Amino acid sequence: MAGQSSSTSTATNIMLAIHEKKTNPLDLYRPLRNYISMFYSEREAQNLEDDLQTVKQYRSDLERQPDPSPTSRRDLLQKYFKALCLIETRFPISPDSDHINTVTFVWYDAFKQKQKASQQNIHLEKAAVLFNLGAVYSQMGLSFDRATVEGRRQAIHAFIAAAGSFAFLRDNAATKASMGTSTTVDLSVECVGMLERLMLAQAQECVFENTIAKGSTPGVCAKISRQVGLYYEEALAALNVASLKDHFDKGWIAHVQLKAALFYAEACYRYSLELHEKEEIAEEIARLKSGSSTLAEVKKSSRGAAAQILDAISKLEANINRNLDRAVKENDRVYLMRVPSPSSLPPLPAFSMVKIMPMNEVLDASKEKMFASLVPDSSAKALSRYTEMVDDIIRTQAEKLQQGSELTRVRLKEMDLPDSILSLEGNYTLPTDLKEDVEAVQISGGPAGLEAELQQLMDLRRVNHELLVQTEELLQKEATEDAQFRSQFGTRWTRPQSSTLTKNLQDRLNRFAANLKQAADSDARIERSVRDHSALMSILDRRPIESALPTLARPIMSLDANEDAIVGALKQSLRQLETLGAQRAGLEDMLKEMKRKDDVLPKLMTSTGSYEDLFRKEIAKYDPIREDIAQNIEAQEQLLLQIQAQNEEFSAVFNLEDYKASREKCYKQIQAAIAKYREIKENINEGLKFYVTLQDAITNIKQQCSDFVMTRNIQCREMIEDVQRQMAGLSFQDRKNTGSYSYPAVNQPHQTPRSSSQPPSDPQNVPHPRSQTSYYQPHEQSTMPAYAHHPSAYTAPQQPPPYHIPPAPGAPYPPPQVQQPTSQEYGQPAYPGWRGPYYNAHGQQSGSLPRPPYTIPGPYPPHQGYYKQ
């Protein structure tokens, strides 16, 4: 187990390497595959075939050593250990009946190969692999040529890696592998601890060799040499415990003992050289005596030690004695100083240049994909719990950040910041909701656009009036012609008078005329309201609207002229507050990103310890950002207090209270102007709707009147022919049984009554006007609502319909009313006025005449209560 570098002639280069442990052949493939097939599925076993074959190959290479080179063995052992970590969390290997109980690991002691351990415990396999990894690293360290700088550097790296492997074995697997009765000493905590110290000693020894090669000062060489001796002393102490004393070969113990004494004496020798330069002769003599006595004592128990080490001790002893004789002579002749005893001297200074290589990352299996699809219930539950812990942290910290931002917003609003600063610089803007209302008014035309809409109202009223006059003229012309023929033919003109047939039409026309009169009054009131409030609403035409706002002016007189300094300090604090806000946004994004990348499942799957320990370690990575958030909130609180003090000074200098009062007054003026504009706009829109709907109704009744006049003209011509035949003595027998003329409804096709008899002279036979109601109905408007509520002043009062709805107060136009199904009477408000109901007839049904092009959508929803008398 000991070897010597072939390229060095220095005796102290003798170092130790450890042989690997041996094992028996073992098949892991079949038991693992059977477990997957039984507890998961055959399909899963097929999907994981490659992983199973890989594990099988690792175990086979571990047994056979197809490539004995240290680097290949190192790589194999690292890969196999990671695979064992993944197997441990997914495949329970133990004697239990429901576990994998057909696998037994067998490993032989590295120092007493007749001793072996046999366990159904994967921890034995993991511990043996870690031991072999440390052994391979020690062999690599021994293989490098330490006569060169690069060789010594590589050897140092290999020895500290070996120390790291043994330390990892001691902390993670040695105790678990030593459970039970079948164990070996080489895997005990005491043994691997001793090997760790031994590897550190050899690494520090390489550093000492490098220090000597570079020609470092005696003081530096003494410190490094003393640390080499300390490491060897620790290894020797571990070798002398009861469990190890009889387990190792005598040559091992002698080697470590000689190395400990050699490097202690070397440190004394090097330190004495530095003392001689300082002319501290007394301590020099004491140090040399201490080193010489140590070497003399160790030589007595050096049986079994390597001859090269004994030669090195002899040479060093000769050097020490030569310097000791010289120092004693100088002291006796020159210095005459009292020499202290070696036991009274302080310990020699030591300095370690090496430390254990951490193997956690090298042996971390959390990034391996082997058996990734197998997730046991315990790992899934642990993942769920960890996720809840992380979510709680994220939620709590996010709430702190949001509360910090909300606190800033509220505190700044209370202090009227940064609005007051912006107003001082002329950059102030309206509050968002008020600015949006102003923009909506300006987009819809603003107060300046009301004149055009009023003109549109007047145009629509004129069109309706002209239609109404044309309709009345149609009826008046027909009535005049009927009267002329009645006067001409006397009693022979037997058809009913026009006035009895057009009574309903005339009533409706009268009501429409009254509606128009009422609407004209409403239009006048709207126009008057526009004129009366034009000054109030003119502020809405200011572009931009901010030009109408008051400005914060600097004081006219100042005693110390420090306004600029006050404003500058306040603005600087506000910028710092903005920076803190941006930091909070970045911290919140960082929290989300950390949570997104926090994949702890692979670590859970490879963890062999307590989940709680893993949770604490993983959760700890959120501590720095939590600390940053707490510092941000604390800094913001302090800054807000500073801003509050600065703002109070700013308010006093710039008379901020008077400015706020004038600004609020302007806000109220703008709000009042918006309210009045909306009220007028809604009234205008109601008027537009009224006139458009009324135009439909007048157009419809005009069509009925035209149909009526046309029918009467046809009947007039026929009656004239009949009267002329009577006057000529002709007889019309085919009319004796028909009575008077029939006047078909507008919806029925007209038939010329050629075979009707002469009308009787009995006035009772004359058709009553009410019997002709169906003839004068609108085309296909059996459900057409009426256009007003109450009967006209020109007709007899009528009962309101059974589902009469009272008009809403404050409306400038009369609303429509649903027509009674048994009557064709139409009404209008008896007292039209400003507070009368809006006119709002229902839309025509299909078959009615097309609507005139005066439909103007209102930009605002219906609103009640802006106009009050």
LUMVO-445659 format. One record per residue (C-alpha): x negated, y, z; residue in one letter. Coordinates in steps of 0.02 Angstrom, whole numbers, plus 32768, in hexadecimal, padded with zeros to 4 digits. Each point is the difference from the previous one (the first is absolute). Example, Ala and Ser with C-alpha at 12.3 -4.5 7.8 and 13.67 -1.06 7.14 Angstrom:
BEGIN
7D997F1F8186A
7FBB80AC7FDFS
This chain:
BEGIN
800080008000M
7F6980718005A
7FA5803F7F69G
7F7480757FCAQ
7FFD807D7F76S
7F897FBD7F7ES
7FC580A97FC7S
7FC2804580A4T
7F637FDD8062S
8039805580A0T
80257F848088A
808D80678048T
80637FE67F5FN
80397F56803EI
80BF8008800DM
80917F888017L
808E7FCE7F8BA
80977F948028I
80377F667FA1H
80B77FEE7FCCE
80797F8E8058K
80327F5F7FA7K
80B07FBF7FE4T
805F7F6A7FC0N
80637FFF7F5DP
80B3803C8011L
809480107F89D
8067809D8020L
805B7FFE7F5AY
80807F75801ER
8037803280B1P
801580B67FD0L
80607FD77F63R
80747F89805CN
802580868080Y
802E80807F7AI
806F7F827FA7S
80587FCF80A1M
801A80AA8052F
800D806E7F66Y
80207FA87F5AS
7FAD7F947F7DE
800880927F89R
7F9F806A807DE
7F7F7F77800FA
7FEC7FFE7F44Q
7FED80BE7FFCN
7F777FF78084L
7FA07F737FABE
7F6F80737FD2D
7FEB803B80B3D
80047F4E8040L
7F7B7FCB7F83Q
7F9480948033T
80067FCE80B7V
7FD77F4D7FD0K
7F69803A7F9BQ
7FC1806F808EY
80037F6F807CR
7FAC7F8B7F85S
7F72807C7FDBD
7FEB801B80BBL
7FE27F458018E
7F937FDC7F67R
7F9A80A27FEFQ
7FF87FFF7F40P
7F9D80A48004D
7F8F8004809AP
7FC380B37FE5S
8024806E8098P
805E80857F9CT
80757F807FB0S
801F7FAF80A8R
802480AA804DR
808280297F7BD
80527F558010L
800C800D80BEL
804C80AE7FF8Q
80847FCB7F81K
802B7F62805FY
8011805D80A5F
807C807A7FB0K
80627F6E7FBBA
80047FB180AEL
804780A28047C
808D7FF97F81L
801E7F478022I
8006801C80BCE
809680767FF9T
80637F957F84R
7FD77F4B8027F
800B7FC480B5P
7F787F7D8019I
80107FA380A5S
80307F548046P
80B88036800AD
80787F977F9CS
804A80927F9FD
7F5480467FD8H
7F777FC77F8AI
7FBE7F748070N
7F9E7F9C7F7FT
7F6B80787FF9V
7F6D7FE78078T
7F6680707FF6F
7F597FB1802EV
7F6180678019W
7F547FD08045Y
7F9580688075D
7F7980647FA5A
7F7D7FDF8087F
80347F52803AK
80437FAE7F63Q
80387F638059K
80838066805BQ
80A080297FA4K
80A88056801AA
80A07FB77FB9S
80A18067800CQ
80A7801A7FA9Q
7FE180B88015N
7FD980797F73I
7F9E806D807AH
7F777F7E8004L
7FF3800B7F43E
7FFB80BE8005K
7F7D8001808BA
7F907F857FA4A
800B80677F60V
7FD1809E805FL
7F6D7FA58052F
7FC27FC57F57N
801380B07FBBL
7F8E80438089G
7F877F717FDFA
7FFA80277F46V
7FDE80B88024Y
7F6F7FCE8073S
7FB87F937F75Q
800F80917F87M
7FA28071807BG
7F747F82800EL
7FF27FEC7F44S
7FD280B47FD7F
7F4C80397FEDD
7FE880718095R
7F5380367FC4A
805B80807F92T
807080918031V
80927FBD7F9AE
7FEB7F528048G
8003804380B0R
809C80687FD9R
805B7F687FBAQ
7FCB7F968094A
80448083807AI
80A680017FA4H
800B7F428002A
7FD87FF180BAF
807F80838037I
80827FAA7F91A
7FD67F5D8058A
8014805880A8A
80A980467FC3G
803B7F527FCDS
7FD57FB580ABF
804F80958059A
809F7FEB7F98F
80017F47802BL
7FEB802680B9R
808E807F8003D
807F7FAA7F8EN
7FEB7F447FF5A
7F857FB8807FA
807B7FF78090T
808C7FB57F97K
7F8A7F807FB3A
7FC07FC980ABS
80AC7FCC803FM
80197F498021G
7F887F748029T
7FAD7FEC7F56S
7F8B80957FF1T
7F4A80297FDAT
7F8A8075805CV
7FCA805F7F66D
80AE804F7FEFL
800A803680B6S
800780B7802DV
7F577FF38059E
7FA87FB37F6BC
804080767F7BV
7FDB80938074G
7F4C7FC58010M
7FF17FEE7F43L
804480B07FE8E
7F7680478072R
7F7D7F977FA7L
803180427F55M
7FFD80B48040L
7F537FE28048A
7FBF7FC17F59Q
805080937FA5A
7FAD807B807AQ
7F5C7FA27FE8E
800B80217F46C
801880B88028V
7F647FF9806DF
7F9E7FB47F70E
803D808B7F91N
7FCE80828081T
7F507FBB800DI
7FF27FFB7F42A
803080B77FF5K
7F7F80318083G
8079804D807CS
7FC2804C80A1T
7FDA7F8F8096P
809480498060G
807C7FD07F78V
7FB47F547FEBC
80097FE780BCA
80BB80278008K
802C7F8D7F6FI
7F917F758041S
804D800C80ADR
80B07FEB7FB4Q
7FC57F647FA5V
7FC87FBB80A6G
80A5802C8054L
80657FA37F7BY
7F907F678015Y
8011800B80BDE
80BF80007FEEE
7FF77F687F8FA
7F8C7FA9807BL
807780248090A
808E7FB17F9DA
7F947F677FD8L
7FDF7FE480B7N
80B87FED8034V
80347F528033A
80667FD87F65S
7F72802B7F87L
7F617FDA8060K
7FFE7F497FD6D
805580107F57H
7F7380557FA0F
7F567FBF7FD2D
7F7180388071K
7FAE80537F6CG
809480767FF1W
7FF3803880B3I
7F4380127FF8A
800E80657F5FH
807C807B8049V
7F9F800D80A3Q
7F5B80257FA8L
805280807F8FK
804D805A8094A
7F57800A8059A
7FA1802A7F61L
806C80977FD6F
8001803C80B4Y
7F437FFE8000A
7FFE80507F53E
806C808E8044A
7F8980168094C
7F6B80047F8BY
804F807F7F88R
803D806C808FY
7F5380008050S
7FB780457F5FL
80768095800DE
7FD3801580BAL
7F477FFF7FD6H
801A808F7F84E
80568060808BK
7F727FD38079E
807B7FAF8078E
7F7D7F7F802FI
80517FBF809EA
80A47FCC7FADE
7F9F7FBF7F6AE
7FA07F8A8070I
80A27FC88056A
80587FDE7F5AR
7F6D7F9C7FBBL
7FF67F99809FK
80BC7FDB7FF3S
7FF17FC57F4CG
7F657F988023S
804E7FA78096S
809E7FD97F9BT
7F9B7FAF7F75L
7F967F9E807AA
80997FBD8058E
805D7FCE7F63V
7F6B7FA17FBCK
800C7F888093K
80AF7FC47FC8S
7FE280057F45S
80057F467FE2R
805C7FDC7F5DG
7FEA80B17FBBA
7FC180217F52A
7F4480157FF3A
8013809F7F9BQ
805C8055808EI
7F7B7FC8807CL
7F7B80497F8ED
805E80A57FFAA
800C800180BDI
7F467FE28010S
7FD5808E7F88K
807680788056L
7FBC7FCD80AAE
7F4E80237FC5A
803280AE7FC2N
8057802780A3I
7F6C7FC7806CN
7F8680657F96R
8065809F8014N
801A7FDA80B9L
7F467FF38021D
7FE180A47FA6R
808A8059805EA
7FC37FC180AAV
7F4F803C7FDDK
803D80AB7FCAE
806B8011809BN
7F737FCC8073D
7F8580797FB1R
806B80947FCFV
80B580058038Y
7FFA7FA680A6L
80BF7FED7FFFM
80607F86806DR
80487F737F96V
80B57FD6802AP
803B7F4D800DS
80597FBD7F65P
809E7FDC8064S
801180B8802DS
7FFF803A7F4CL
80A380337FABP
80407F8E7F74P
7FB180177F58L
806B80667F88P
805A7F9B7F7AA
805F802E7F63F
806D7F8A7F9AS
7FFB80177F44M
807C7F767FD9V
80B47FD8802CK
807A7F757FDCI
804E80077F52M
80BF80088011P
804B7F6B7FA6M
80B68033800CN
8004804A7F51E
7F917F797FB6V
80747F778042L
80A5805F7FEED
807D7F8F7FA8A
8090807D7FFBS
7FDB802E7F4CK
7FFB7F4D7FC3E
80937FC47F96K
7FF37F46802BM
80A77FB7803CF
804B80B07FFBA
80AF7FBD7FD9S
80077F9E80A4L
803E8073808AV
802A7FAC80A5P
809180408069D
7F8D803C8089S
7FA280717F88S
80A180427FB3A
8045802C80ADK
7F5C80528032A
800280657F5EL
80B1803B8024S
7FCF803880AER
7F66805B7FC1Y
806780557F7AT
8078803E8084E
7F6F80458065M
7FBB805B7F68V
80AC80427FD0D
8018804480AED
7F5A805C7FF6I
802880467F54I
80AE80368034R
7FC4805380A1T
7F73805D7FACQ
806C80357F6CA
808180468079E
7F7880648058K
7FC880497F5AL
80B2802B7FCCQ
8025804E80A9Q
7F6280677FF1G
803580427F56S
80B28023803CE
7FBE805B8099L
7F94806D7F92T
8093802A7F8FR
8072802F8092V
7F7D8067805CR
7FD080607F63L
80B780227FD9K
8019804380B0E
7F6C80757FE5M
803D802F7F50D
7F5D7FC37FB4L
7FBF80027F7CP
809380687FC0D
7FCA809F8059S
7F4F7FF17FB9I
80457FE37F51L
807380958012S
7F6D806D8030L
7FA87FCA7F61E
809D80147F95G
80137F477FDFN
809A7FDE8069Y
808C7F937FBCT
80B37FE18035L
802F7F678068P
80167F6B7F8ET
80BD7FEC8012D
802080BB7FE8L
7F8B80087F6BK
80597F6D7FAFE
80A880588016D
7FBC809F7FB0V
7FB67F9E7F6FE
80A77FAA7FE4A
805780AA7FF9V
7F8080447F86Q
800A7F657F91I
80BD80127FF6S
7FEF80B27FC1G
7FF8806280A1G
806A80998028P
7FD1804D7F59A
80587F717FA8G
80A7801B8056L
8031808B7F86E
7FF77F887F6EA
806B7F82805DE
807F8087802AL
8007802C7F47Q
80207F497FDBQ
809180038079L
804C80967FA7M
7FE97FAD7F56D
80597F63803BL
808D8068804CR
8015805C7F5BR
80057F5C7F9EV
80857FBB8073N
8066809F7FF4H
7FF97FFE7F42E
80367F497FFCL
809280288073L
803880947F96V
7FF77F977F62Q
806A7F798050T
8084807C803CE
8005804E7F53E
80267F547FB4L
80987FE98070L
803880B47FECQ
7FFA7FF57F42K
80657F5F7FFFE
8081804A8076A
8011809C7F94T
801F7F987F63E
80807F95805BD
805D809B803AA
800480457F4EQ
804C7F607FB9F
807C7FF58090R
803880B27FD9S
800A7FD97F48Q
80637F5D800AF
8062801F809FG
805B7F658044T
7FC07F947F74R
7F4F800D804DW
801C7F78807FT
7F527FD2803CR
7FCA803680B0P
7FB180A9801AQ
7F438007800DS
8004804C80AES
805B7F678046T
7F807F887FB4L
7F608061802AT
8028802980B4K
7F807F858046N
7F7C80397F85L
802180B5802BQ
7FF57FD980BAD
7F587FAD7FE9R
7FBF80907F96L
803A807A8086N
7FA37F9D8083R
7F637FFD7F97F
800F80BC7FEAA
800F801480BCA
7F677F8F8018N
7F9E806C7F88L
8035809C805FK
7FC97FB280A5Q
7F5C7FC87FB1A
7FE080AF7FBFA
8013804180B2D
7F857F7C803DS
7F87802F7F77D
800B80B48034A
7FDA7FD480B5R
7F697F967FC9I
7FC1808E7F95E
801780788090R
7FA27F898074S
7F6E7FF97F85V
7FF880BE7FFCR
8010801180BDD
7F767F828025H
7F8A80207F70S
7F88805D8072A
7FFE7F6F807CL
7FE47F7D7F78M
7F8080647FA0S
7F777FBB8070I
801B7F567FADL
7FC780477F59D
7F53802A8045R
7F7B7F947FACR
7FA57FC1805FP
807780088091I
7F6B80168076E
7FED80B17FBDS
809D802D8063A
7FB37FC780A5L
7FAC8078807AP
7F447FF68010T
7F947FF9809AL
7F96809D8000A
7F628028805CR
800F807A8092P
7FF280B67FCCI
7F8C80298090M
7F837F8B8054S
7F9380238096L
7F797F7D7FE4D
80207FD07F48A
7FF47F468026N
80977FCA7F98E
7F957FA77F80D
7FA57F9F8087A
80A57FCA8050I
80487FC87F59V
7F5E7FA87FCFG
7FF67F9F80A3A
80B67FCA7FF1L
7FEA7FC97F4BK
7F627F9F802EQ
805F7FA38089S
808C7FD87F86L
7F827FB97F85R
7FB97F92808AQ
80AF7FC6802AL
801D7FD67F49E
7F5E7F9C8000T
803C7F9C8096L
80A27FDD7FA4G
7FA07FC07F69A
7F997F928073Q
809F7FB68048R
803C7FD67F52A
7F5A7FAC7FDDG
80077FA080A3L
80AE7FC17FD8E
7FC77FC47F56D
7F697FAE8052M
80737FA48079L
80697FBC7F72K
7F647FCC7F9FE
7FB77FA88098M
80A17FA08019K
80067FD17F47R
7F4F7FB98007K
80147FAD80AAD
80087F497FCDD
7FE17F9F809FV
80457F587FC7L
7F597FBC7FC1P
7FB1802A80A8K
80927FAE805AL
7FE87F657F96M
7F487FF5802CT
800C803780B5S
7FD77F78807ET
8010806B809BG
808E805E8052S
807480607F8EY
800880898084E
7F45801C7FF2D
800E800C7F44L
80948077800EF
7FA080738075R
7F6C80027F8BK
806980237F65E
807080828053I
7F64805A803CA
7FDB80387F4FK
80958077800DY
7FB480568099D
7F97807F7F9EP
809480417F9CI
806D8005809CR
7F7B806A8051E
7FFA80727F68D
80BD80178009I
7FFA802B80B9A
7F75807F7FE1Q
8062804D7F70N
809D8016806BI
7F9B804A808FE
7FA480787F8CA
80A580377FB4Q
804B802480ACE
7F6C806D802FQ
800680597F58L
80BB80238011L
7FE2805380A9L
7F79806A7FAFQ
8073802E7F6EI
808A8030807AQ
7F8E807B8059A
7FC280477F5BQ
80B080117FBDN
80388061809AE
7F75807C7FE0E
802D80077F47F
80B780208029S
7FD7808E8076A
7F8C80587F85V
80717FF07F67F
80A7801D805BN
803D7F577FC4L
80A78007805CE
803F80957F9BD
7FCC7FA97F60Y
805C7F628030K
809E80648025A
7FFC80567F56S
7FDB7F5D7FA9R
80927FA78055E
806F80927FCEK
7FCA7FE87F4BC
80217F45800EY
80B28022803BK
801A807C7F72Q
7FC87F7D7F82I
80707F7C8050Q
809580777FFEA
7FDF802B7F49A
7FF87F467FD4I
80A27FDF805CA
805B80907FA8K
7FB97FCD7F58Y
803B7F4E8018R
80AC803C8034E
8014806E7F67I
7FB67F797F90K
807D7F818041E
809180787FE5N
7FC780217F4EI
7FF07F467FDFN
80B07FE58044E
803E80887F8BG
7FA97FB07F6CL
804D7F58802AK
80AA80538015F
7FFC80577F57Y
7FC07F667FA4V
808A7F93804BT
808580867FE3L
7FC9800F7F4CQ
801E7F457FECD
80AE80128048A
802E80987F95I
7FBC7FAB7F64T
806B7F698029N
80A180658019I
7FDA80647F64K
7FFD7F5C7FA0Q
80A77FD1804BQ
804980A77FD0C
7FBE7FEC7F4FS
80537F547FF5D
80A180488043F
800080907F83V
7FDB7F8B7F70M
80907F8D8030T
807780918014R
7FCE80417F55N
80277F587FB0I
80A77FF88059Q
802280B37FCEC
7FED7FD67F48R
806E7F67800EE
80888060805CM
7FFB808A7F7FI
80207F7E7F79E
80917FB58064D
804F80A88020V
7FF0802C7F48Q
80567F5B7FD0R
808C8023807BQ
801880AC7FB9M
80067FB27F50A
808B7F878038G
7F977F638004L
802D7F74807AS
7F837FA38068F
805B7F6A8047Q
7F617FAB803BD
7FED8082808AR
80A57FE8805AK
7FC07F798076N
7F58804B802DT
802B809D8061G
7F84808C8009S
7F4D80007FC5Y
7F807F97805CS
7F5A804A802FY
7F7E7F76800BP
7F708005807CA
7F5A803D7FC8V
7FB67F538010N
80857FB67F89Q
7FF380147F42P
807680817FBDH
80927FBF7F97Q
806580777F98T
80B77FEC8034P
80497FF77F52R
80977F998034S
803380628099S
80B2803F800BS
803480B2801DQ
7FE3803E80AEP
809D8006806AP
804480A48034S
800D7FC680B5D
7F758053805EP
7FF27F688070Q
7FBC7F9E7F6EN
7F6E80767FEFV
7F657FAC8046P
7FC8804880A6H
7F5080428003P
7FD17F8B808ER
80277F6C7F90S
7F7580377F8DQ
7F7A7FFA8085T
7FAA7F697FB7S
7FED80587F5AY
7F98808B804AY
7F8A7F978066Q
7F46800E7FD9P
7FB77F7D7F8CH
7FD37F648065E
7FFE805F80A4Q
807E7FA58069S
7F85800A8092T
7FBA80AD7FD9M
7FFE806580A2P
805180A9800BA
7F94809B7FFDY
803D805B809BA
80567FE880A5H
809B806E800AH
808A80387F88P
7FEA809F7F9FS
804F80A28035A
80617FF87F5DY
80577F5B8024T
806C7FB98089A
7FA17FB98094P
7FDE7F467FF8Q
7FDC7F7F8086Q
7F477FD2800EP
7FCF7F517FCCP
80037F7C8088P
7F417FF38005Y
7FDF80B88002H
7F55802B8045I
7FEC80AB8052P
7F7C806D7FADP
7F58801A8053A
7FEA80B08045P
7F8080757FB7G
80087FC37F4CA
801380857F78P
805C7F937F82Y
80A07F96800EP
7FE17F448006P
80657F837F9CP
808D7F998047Q
80357F507FD1V
809A80017F91Q
809F7FAF803CQ
80257F667F9AP
80B9802E7FE9T
7FEC80B67FD5S
7FA7806A7F80Q
8005809E8068E
7F5D805D8019Y
7FDC80808085G
7F878089802FQ
7FD7805D809FP
8088807D8029A
7F808074804CY
7F5C7FE97FA7P
7F6C804D8056G
7F4D7FF08043W
802C7F7C8081R
80707F9C7F8DG
7FD97F4F7FCAP
7F837FD97F77Y
80447FC97F59Y
7FB47F577FDAN
806C7F9A7F8AA
7FD57F4A7FE8H
7FAC7FCF7F60G
80687FD17F6AQ
801E7F4D7FD5Q
7FCC7FB07F5FS
806480407F6EG
800280B58036S
7FAF80897F9CL
7F4480178013P
7FC280788085R
7FBE80A97FC6P
7F4580188012P
8001806180A3Y
7FCA7F7E807ET
7F7480488069I
7FBD7F90808BP
7FE7805280A7G
7F517FF0804AP
80417FFA80B1Y
80767F868056P
80AC80428038P
7FF0806C8099H
808680468071Q
7FF08095806EG
7F8380797FB2Y
808780797FC7Y
806F803C808DK
807480937FFCQ
